[in-house]
Amino acid sequence: MQILMSQFYPNSKILLACLFFLVALFAGEFAMAQVRVPFTQRTSQYTPTRKIYNVKGDFAMIGNTNMTPVNYGTETSNDNSMRYVDVDGDSNTLNSSSATLTLSTENGALPNCSNIVYAGLYWTGRAHDGGNSSDTFTVTKNGVTKNYNKRIVQIKGPGAGSYTPVTAGTSDIWYPSNADGNMYSAFAEVTDYVRNHGLGSYTVADIALREGAGGNTGFYGGWSLVVVYENQMMKYRDITIFDGHAYVAGNITADYEIPVSGFNTVQAGPVNVKLGLMAGEGDRNISGDYFQIRNAANNAWVTLNHTSNSSSNFFNSSIFTGGNTRNPNLVNNTGLDISVFNIPNSNNAVMTNNQTSTRFRYGTTQDTFVIFAVVMAVDAYIPDVEGLISSVSINGVPTTNPPQAALPGQILEYKVEVRNRGTEPVNNAKITIPVPYNSTYVPNSAVRNTYFVPAPTPNSLTFDPSMGSTGSIVWNIGTLPVPADPDTLLGDLVFRFKVTEDCSILKNLSCSNILAVNGNFTGTGAITGISFSEKDLIQGYENSGACQGVAIAAPFLVNINSIDFVNQNCQATPPIGDIVVCTNSPTIPITAITGNFPMGTQFYNQFPIVPGTTIQYTINNPFPATPGTRTYYAVPPNSVQDCHFTFTITVSQITSQPTATNVTYCQGATVVPLTATHSNPDLTPYCYT
């Protein structure tokens, strides 16, 4: 089974700037304090600024419980003795459950032809009844001892022979101890894992849980996987994932609102709204919990439910995800809720055309629960422009179908073809092509053509060296008309890049020496006034097989065959690696490091990048001058997925000043005064190897 997936889901900004936040409206410090982690949009490490996914596609959510009562019953609560669910037949795991990932066939879409845009794994549980609840603890069963960590679980996807550990970031999401009933929730991005393993059964094992009786609240635990995907056959949707952690205590009556903005519902016709939620500790036999949406017409609150719960007992330990196969497949999941359902919207009473915001509300009068993730998808609209990028030649020789390869120093020529496949003209249409870090723009090589009249204005073409880290080609087109035939070519842009000959770049094997070219469209619908920003280019359509006709996402990739060049020219060039710093300052300015890397490189304390957890070092957040050796990661601009430089900084603190002038000593290292390369004369000299 093959799933069409781009090698790299390119960075792009959101269609509209938008902001999510969670506010508790209940007056009183106790109620306000229950929102432990404010709900915000969850973004991908590959697209950290993309907070709304505007795709032809949808989202899917699956999951299962890893705990069940010793004496199971459809109405039995988890305040009874609980045991692990363990379905995998692996003696090395103590708890495990599975669920099958399937995707929509809307409009004849083939699930195997879908492109996975984003995937996030959540898990939740309660492992201690009162008192402290440490993140780590030990459990022994059947002669097997596990050192559990609430931040770590094991995942096994379709075709995988073994489990892969998944670790939540330091701030993802909430791990209370001696508070909030000790109910925790965790998150980790698993986009790459789901792209690599595709559709089928996913098993999650060894969630940090404990068997036995957990008092009046009880023990529970389980997991859920949310996947955003695109398929050219499907409708446009705006999809937003927002998560946080709210402890909703049952001994008070309180309402909490989640404002949502930034989407664009369709201009005419029915508006379909799909909702997904994840929560913990909702009981089947305790009512009073609810989830609501505000009516667009009169601002009244509409109480929601689906066929497996009720409007007065929304969080009732049910898993309702659209028929996904689960093992075990229980009616009563004793403390775990996963819901995916369409909101009734007859005559667009709840959400109407051209709507850009709404509000949700949740609360309780009796039941205690934690809610930590909500996903929303609405039928949406954006102007449908297309930029198709292709390769023209390599060093003057016409190219054939990918894959393609070039040598260091060779000239690559590209073309972008422009079409308007939508139903309205597009004003202020503009295409921006950033220069990849491992190439340079060939001066004056960009040429544009338009094939419609009257000619647009301003129709200007420039190379802006200050735009982005390595410069960008900018074609400010103007207005694109709507042709009678959507296949009509409205214009094209031809340009050239030169492959780098920089030895330090070519010797970095982690980037696989791939030159990745992408670009984006911006503009505004002339009729609707709806703007779009950074709509990515495509690199063609599948021309054979079951996925024929499906668009292939950019970037356009060209392999750089650098082995011979490196052997002949780069033997004396050391790879970027270890930097040694001697200083009496508490920090190391980023400018002392940047010169070793491609212009525009960004620096982090870990890789892959985890939004909200990874530390980025900037001019305002310098490297710490902690004595010893630390590993860091440098990510060059406009690079392919997983491309990074790994390097270390070894810090030796200066405890005394030499009497000689302008002398710095670092054992085993070359000494370079900062004043030789930087304008600040007060900077302490540093040295590197």
Helices and strands as residue ranges (DSSP letters): E 23-24, H 29-32, E 35-41, E 53-65, E 67-69, E 82-84, E 96-101, G 106-108, G 111-113, E 115-126, E 136-141, E 144-149, E 152-156, E 164-167, E 173-174, G 180-182, E 183-189, H 191-197, E 200-205, E 220-230, E 236-248, E 254-261, E 273-280, E 289-294, E 301-303, E 319-320, E 326-327, E 336-342, G 346-348, E 357-364, E 369-379, E 385-394, E 397-398, E 404-406, E 411-420, E 426-434, E 439-441, E 447-450, E 460-464, E 472-480, E 491-499, H 503-506, G 509-511, E 514-517, E 520-525, E 531-536, E 538-541, E 551-553, E 556-560, H 563-569, E 578-583, E 587-588, G 590-592, G 594-596, E 602-604, E 616-617, E 623-624, E 628-635, E 645-653, E 670-672, G 674-676, E 686-688
